[in-house]
Amino acid sequence: MKKWLKPLVIGLTVLSLLVVTGCGNAGSGGTQGGNGDSGANVANGASTPAAAKAQDSANVKTRVMKAGIVSPKGHPQGLGLEKFAELVEQKSGGKMKVQRFYDASLGDDKKMMEAVQGGLQEVAGITTPPIFGTIKAFGIFDFPFVINNEKQADAVMDGPIGQKLMDLLPQHKIIGLSYWENGFRSITNSKHPITRVEDFKGIKIRTLPNPIHLEMFKTLGANPTPMVFSEVFSALESKAIDGQENSFAVVESHKLYEVQKYLTITNHLYAPTILIFSKKYWDQLSDEERKIVQEAAAESGKFQRETNRAMAQETLEKLKAAGMQVNEMSPEEKAKMQQLTRPLIDKFSKEIGEDLVKELFKELDSVK
């Protein structure tokens, strides 16, 4: 009996140790599974207390949201969208994901805005001129030579005026999440350098389909042609139009330098971008989910603006290296442009809202 009892006791002891050890591993790493979900969650930031809480919360559901922009992936807007998606996933513990679409693959700004209103698309980063077609107050961003530096731009977007504009969106089935930017717009063309106001004469220039933009270039002597951006490159290439106006980042990321020789730095307009969200979808979210989206939008908006500004000079150097002839409009000539276009403010103020326009100039004066 003793000869077989001893091995049996040893075997039972080893087996009990294996069971205890196995239970101990499950207790210290019980979130691990055979499909590797834990590794993905850690990478997505689920190891942080907030992300872990979101992951465990019944108020945060598994969701996939479509988000579109007209710019390519490497553009500052594309980088901002990447950051937004990263933050949403991180803050939700991997439950909420943002499916990104670039290069106007979901349509131009106007089409995406309409899709957001209809609940066919959850998120879009769009410029303000299409919104002006629906909400006239957004036309304050279309006045030429009004916002002259980034400090003024931030004061308007991040202050009471920016919030007033955001508050107008829900009645049009849109939630405004945060302000991003395209930055200051300058002019490119294929005919000749623009060094004086007189040089605008006869240049056929693409503009946004916006009455203030059209009037501005008519006043300067150019021949403005409204056109959706997706058609601009081919129109420039075929010489159907001579030029266009946009930020350095747009000129570089869309390779407009291949069909444009001259770049004139005018900074005639500051172009914000607004990250918008479908109200129809927003109303389905829990308070916790809304907080996740709002925080991600605010943080990515700050990141996007900083990135756009940091890249501006580098982008300009790339355009020069690509063969563009660059000149900056002199202060005297810019003053002439401002003087010529100033009557547009009076002309469109009633349509936009005279009180809002007065508040705008008061705000700008306070940060000069």
Buried (B, 14 or more C-beta within 10 A) or exposed (E): EEEEEEEEEEEEEEEEEEEEEEEEEEEEEEEEEEEEEBEEBBEBBBBBEBBBBBBEBEEBBEBEBBBBBBBBBBBBBBBBBBBBBBBBBBBBBBBBBBEBBBBBEBBBBBBBBBBBBEBBBBBBBBBBBBBBBBBBBBBBBBBBBBBBBBEBBBBBBBBEBBEEBBEBBEEEBBBBBBBBBBBBBBBBBBBEBBBBBEBBEEBBBBBBBBBBBBBBBBBBBBBBBEBBBEEBBEBBBEEBBBBBBBBBBBBBBBEBBEBBBBBBBBBBBBBBBBBBBBBBBBEEBEEBBBBBBBBBBBBBBBBBBEBBBEBBEEBBEBBEEBEBEBEBBEEEBBEBBBEBBBEBBEEBBEEBBEEBBEBBEEBBEEEE
